[in-house]
Amino acid sequence: MARIAVIGAGMGAMAAAARLAVAGHRVAVYERTGTYGGALGRFERAGFSFDTGPGLLPLPAVWRDLFVKTGKEPLEACVELVQVDPSSRHVFADGTEVSLPNASRAGVVASLDRALGPAAGQRWGDFLVRARETWDRTRRPLLEEPLWPNWTVLAEREPYPAVPHKRLLRTRRAGTLAEIGAWELRDTRLAALLESHALGYGLDPRTAPANTAVLPYMEYAFGMWYVRGGGLRELARAVYERCLARRVEFHFGAEVAAVVEKDGRVAGVELAEGGVAEAEFVVAGVAPDVLDRLCGGSAVRGDGEVPPQRGGASRLTVLLALRGGRPEGTAHRTVVHAEDREAELDGLFGAEPAMAARPTVTVLRPDDPGLVPDADHEAVTLTAVVPALGGGVDRAAADVSARHAEHLIGVAERAVPDLRDRLLWHEVRTPADVAAATGVADGAIPVPALAGAGGRLLHAANGTRTGGLFTAGGWSHPGGGLPHAGMSGALVAGLVVEGPEFRGSQ
């Protein structure tokens, strides 16, 4: 039995902690804030409750596997996991609307044909077939295995398949997600639908590799899920309680000041309040720059390894308390697309990043009595991608959020026509709040690992050059997003328990 110190109580770190405790190790988690969950936060006021992080869960099998492997109670015995239907409603720039059923390729194709015209659904369905092929090619090396030592093979190869081009009498391989939209979907609304999946993770579809297609594929193949009875914060609670049941120790308000190293191997963690917690292994659920600081500025990655990924985008979230109950038949999620998509992308990813005046806004309206004081009120969450702090964005200006919140509310009126008349109050969560909750200095959101693109969207391996030091969470392999964070915890547990020969679950 080894002593293991885990830095941070984010979802990836807790996933690793639970698995390591079940394997017989003594695990202690040191969290600088007063609670668990990392990005899965909660805001409560006057009987209303809101998720301040992700509001929907793709690929719940990752968390089901964690609960199967760490105890007798399955995930569904600990939370009320429900599939939202429709999966999403989309309001396009030209006013066209479409609602897409959850986890039904045939249903999605039929809905698109009705809303966008004949053949639109077929083109989207053909795209999903190619996206599935991409998923099959990348799923194991990018999600289920430790990062390959020869990771450059993943960086150089674009797994999205080439498509026959009738006029050119040859095949043509899209290099970016935007090229898929232009060449294969051939409809600005379908292109907006496709690109919204990349934009939601803070990726520019004009430079995101074509295999970003796996992101919409995950949604349409495995569905989108919600935790009824309090939102996705309840998933964090369930994972935390599973850790406690496996005798993981939690120390909140315990900031780690340094990773203690001896003879090239970790020996524990030094706490800011004083003292050293000795450990044979350390699992760091923190961003790369934080880990570098904890290691005294010395590089924890060896030569030739994937360079630490730096985020460039964050999220602005507006929490709305509304009078009047949620109307029957309301979609859980509505995406209101930007009126000028190119201008939005130029602003977000240009030399001087700035949020568009009318950005793409995701409107979440959960059917959940646990979020409101009574049936005569509704809790609504608006989110938009915004530049992270820094990178040309003035830090002080980023905190002056009232004007930006008004932009989101104005856009959301296209999805909730009587919004302003029903509004009781609103709260705003800025990139600065993301930074405070996650410890990522610029409030950036990590993206899932993707192949190609020269490796710039791969994440650093879970192991480091320091013996016994591992990383978990969104900033290490296989990257950001709730499923990927859970997978990182599984990979770290495998590497600790089985050693460097671990090759992932079979």
N, C-alpha and C positions, 0 to 999 in steps of 0.2 A: 504494500500500500504506500503510495507516494503522496506527499503534500503538494497540493496544486493551488496556486494563487491566480485568481481571475481578476483582471482589471476591467471594471465596468460591468454594469448589469443590463446591457442591451440584449436584444433577442438572440443574436448569434452567440454572444458570450454565455447567456443562460442555457442555450441549447447544448453548448459544449459542457457546461458545468453539470447538467443533469446526467448526461451520458457518462461522463467521467466518474461521477459519484456512484452510478450503478455498477461501473466496472471495479469498484472497490477502493477508489482513491478518496482521500480526505480533501475536500474542495472548499475553499473560502473565496467569496466574491467581495471585492472592495470597490464601492461605488461612491464617487465624489458628491453626487446629489443625494436628495432624500428619498428617492424612489427608484423603482426598476422600470425596464421597458425601453429605455433609450428614446427613439423617435416615436414610439407608441405612447404618446402622452394623452392626458385628459384635462379638459377645462370644465369647471362647474360653476354655475351662477344661477341663483334664484330658481332652483329646481330644474334647470336645463343642464344637459351634459353633452360634450362634444369630443370626438377624437381630434387631436391636434396633429396627428401624423397620418399614415395611410388609412383610408376609410374602407377599403375592400381588400379581400384576400384572394390572389390567384394561387393555383396549385396547392391546395390544402393538404395534399398527400404528404408533403414534407413534414408538416406538424403532426399529422396522424402517425407517421412513422416514429417521430420522437416519443409520442405517448405510448405507442406499442412497445418500443424498446426500453422504456424507463418505468413501466408499471403496469398494473392489471387494468386500470381504468382507461378506456380509449378517450380520444379527444372529445367526442360527442357526449361523453358522460360528464365532462367538465365545463363545456360551453355549448350554447345553442347555435350551431353552425348551420346557416341557411343559404341556399342558392338564390341569388336575386334574379328576378325575371320581370321585365326584360333585362338583359345584361347591361344595356345602355340605350339611351335615346340621344340622337344627334340632331342638332339644329345647325344647318350649314349657312354659309354667308348669303346665299341667294334666297333663304327662307325655307328651303326644302327641309323636311323633317323625316326621320326614320327611326323606328324602334327595333332593336335587334334582339331576338330571343337568346337565352343563355345556353351555351354548349350545344347548339344545334346548327350544324353547317347547312343542312337543307332549309331550315327555318330562316337563317340569315340570308341565304341566296334568294328565297322567295320574297322576303321583306325588302331587299334592295331592288329587286325587279319591280315590285309594286311602286316603290317610292322614287326610284331614279330612272326607271324606264327599262324596257327589254334589253337583255344581255348584260346589264350592269351586275346583276347577281352572279351570272355565269363567270364573268371576268374575275370577280372577287373569289368565287369558289375555286377557279383554276389557280389563283394566287395562293389560296390556303393549301392546295395540294403541294405546291412547290415549297411553301413554308414548312409543311410537315416533313418533306424530304430534308430540308435544312435542319429542322429539329432532330431528326433521326441521326444526322451526321455529327451534330455538335453536342447533343445532350450529355453523353458520357464524358468526353474529354473536358467539357466546360463546366459541368455541374456535379458529376458524380465521382470524379477522380481528383486526387491532388494534382496541382498544375504540373504538366510535363516538364522535365528538365530541359528538353529541347522545345521550349514553348514557341520558338520562332516559327515552327511548322504551322502552329495555329495562327500566328500573326500574318503569315504570307498567303495563306490559302483562303479564298472566298468560297464558302460552302453553298451559297445560294445557287441553284442550278441555272444554266443557260436556257434560254427560251428560243424556239424557232421563230425566225422573222420571215414572213411570207414574201415581202417585197425584196428583201436582200438575199433571199434563198440561202440563208445560213443562220446559225444560232447567234444570239447576242446575250452577253452576260451583264446584268445590271451591277454596277459597282457601289451604288448607294441606294438608300430607301427611296429617295426622291426619284431616282431613275426608274425604279419599279413602278411608281405611280404614273410617271409620264409615259413609259414605254408599254406597260402591261395593263394598267387599269384604265388609262385614257379617259378619265373623267375627273374634273377638279374636285368633285365632292368625294369620290372614292379615294383620291389622293389625299385629301384632308383627313378622311377617316383613317387611312393607313398611317399618315405622318403623326397623327395625334398620339399614337402609341409610343413613338419615340420621344415626342415633345414632353409627354407626361413624366419621363425620366430625365428631362433636361438635356436631351440629345437634339442636335440640329439634323433633321432628316436629309439635308443636302450634303452632309458629310458623314452621316452614320452609315456603316457598311450595310450592304444588302441583307446580310444575315440577321439584321435587326428584325427581320420578318418573324423571327421566333417569338417576339413579344406579343403581337396580336394572335399568333397561333396558340400560345399558351392560354389566352383568354377564351378563344373560340373552341378549343379542344377540351379544356378541363374546367371551364366555367369560372364565374366570379362569385365570391362568397362573402357573407357578412356574419358577424357574431351578434345575434340578437340578445338584448338584455344589457346593453351598455356599450356596444361597438367593439372595435378591435382592441381597445385597451383591455377588454376581458380576456383576450387571447394572452396578452402579457401577464395578466394576473394568474391565469391557469398554468402558464409555464413557470412562473415564480413559485406557485404553490407546489408544483411537481418537484421543483428543486428542493424546497423545504422538506417535502415528504421523503426525499432521498438524502436528507441530512446535509445539504449544502448550507454552509454558514454565509450569512449576508452581513456586511458591515457598511451601513449607509453613512453619508457624511464623512467618508474615509477616503481622502484623496491620496493617490499614490504619487510620490515625488520622484521616485527613481526605481529602475529595475537594478537589483543588486547582482553583480556578475563576479564570478571567481574562476580563474583559470579557463576562460572561454565558455563558461556555462553559467546559467542562472543559479542564484542561491536564494532568491526571495525578492521581496519588494520593500522599499523604504517608504514609510508613510509620512505625509506632510506634518501630521501632528506629533511625529516622533516615533521612533522604534522601527524595527525591521520584522516583517513576517517572513520567516524562513520557508522556502519551498524548493522542491526538486524540479518543478515545472511551473512556468508562468504562461498564461493565456491572456493576450492583450486584445481587448475588444475596443480599440481606439483607432483614430485616423493615423496615417503614416507620420505626419509631422509631430503629432503628440508622442508617438512611440519613439521617434528619434530623440525628442527632448528627454524622455524618461530614460533613455539609454546614454545620456550624457553627450548627445550630439554625434555619437559614433554611428556609422552606417550599420544597420542590421541586415542589409541585403548584400549579397556577394556580387562580384563582377559578372556581368552577363545576365543578371536576373531582370525580371520585368520591373521597370521603374515604377515607383509609387504613382498611382493615378491621382490626378488633381481634378476636383470637380469645378465646374464653371457656372452651374445654375443652382438655384434654390427655389423655395416655394413661398408664396404669399397666401395666407389663409385668412378668410373672414368668416367668423362664426355668427350666425344670425338667429336671434330669438324672435319668432313670429307669433302673433295672435291668430287664432283660427287653426283648426285641426288640418292634418294632412289629407288632401282630397283622395277619395277612393280611386285606385288605378294609376296613381302617380308613379312615374319611374323612379327607382332608387337613384340612378345616376343619369344626368343629362350633360352632354358635352356641347357647349355653345362655341362654335368655331369662329376664329377671328375673321373679321370682314376683309382684311388684307393680310393674307398669310405670309407673303414675302416680306412685307414691311415688319410684321411681328418677328420673323426669324432674323431679319437684318438687325433689328434693334437688340434682340436678345444675345445674338452671337457675333455682333459686329465688333469693331475696334473699341467703341465706347458703349458698352452694354447699357441698355435701358429697357424698361417695360413699355409695351405698346399701350396706347390710350384705350384700345378695346381689344384686349388679348383673348386668346382661347381660355375659356373658364369652364371648369368642371363643377357641376352643382350636385351635391349629394343630399338626398331627402329620404333618410331611412324610415322605414315603417317599424318603429321601435318605441313602445311606450316607456321603456327605461330611460329615454333621453329627455323627456318633457315632464313638466309638473302635472299635466292632465291632458285629456283628449282634446281640449280646446286650444292647444298650442302645438307648434311645430319647431323642431330644431333643424336648421339647414346649414351646410358647410360649403363655402366657395373656395376653390383653389386655383391658382395660376402659377405658371413657371415664371420666375424673375431672376435677374442676375444675382449671383452670390455677392457677398460683401467683398470689396476689393475689386481688382481687375478693371479699374476704371470707374467703379461706382463709389461715390463718396459715402463713407460709413455713416456719417451723421444724416445725410439725406435719406439713406435706406431706412432709418428709424422714423422718419417723418412719413407715416404710412396712411394718414387719413385720406389724402388725395388718391392714393393707389387703391384703397379700399372702395372709394366711390366708383372708380373705374370698374371694379369687379361687380359691384352691386348693379351698376348701369347695364352691364352685359347680361347679368343673370335675370334681368327683367324680361329678356326674350324667352326664358324658360319658366319663369314664375311671374306672369303678367301683373298680378296685384301685389307684388313684393313690397314696394315702399309703403303702401297703405297698411300692410300687416306688420311692418317692422316695429318691434318694441325697443330693441337695442342690438348693438353688434360689438364684437371684440375682434381685434386684428392680431395675427401672429406673423411676425416678419422674419427675414433671414437671421436677424439678431437673436430672435427667440429660438430658432432652430439651432444656432450655435450654442446658446446657453444649455439647451436640452441635451445635445449630443456631444458637446466638447469639440466639434469641428469649427475651427476659428472663423472661417468665412461663411459658415452656415450652408455649405454646399451639400448636395444630395448625391450619394454614390450611385453609379449605374450598374446594371448587370454586366457580367463579362460577355464580350462578343468577340468572335474570331475576325481575322483579317485586319484591315486598317493599320497595318504595321505594328500591331500589338498595343496601340494606344488605349484600347478599351478592354484589355486584360488587366487583372489585378494581381498584385504581388502574391507569391506563394504563401501558404499558411505556415510553413517553416521559415526559419531565419538562420543567419550564419552563427548565431549564438545558441549553443546547445541548450535544449530544454525550453526555448522561447518560441511560442507560436502565436499566430494572430487569427482572430475570428471576427465576423461581422461584415458589414457592408463594404469596408475599405480593404478587404483582403479577398482572395479567391474563394467563391466565384462571383463576388460582387454584391451590389445593392439590390434592394427589394426584399420583402419578407421571405419568400421561398429561398432565395439565395443566401440570406443570412442564416436560415436554419440549416442549409446544406453545409455552410462553412463550419458550423458547430459540429456536425457529424464528421466532417473530414478531420478536424483537429482532434476529436476524440479518437478516431481511428489511428492517427499518426502517433498520438501519445501511447495508446494501448498496444498497438502492434508494431510501432517503429517505422522507420523510413520505407520499409518494404510494403506498407499498406497501399493498396491500389483502389480503394473504394468498395462500395457494396456491389455485390454481384446480382 
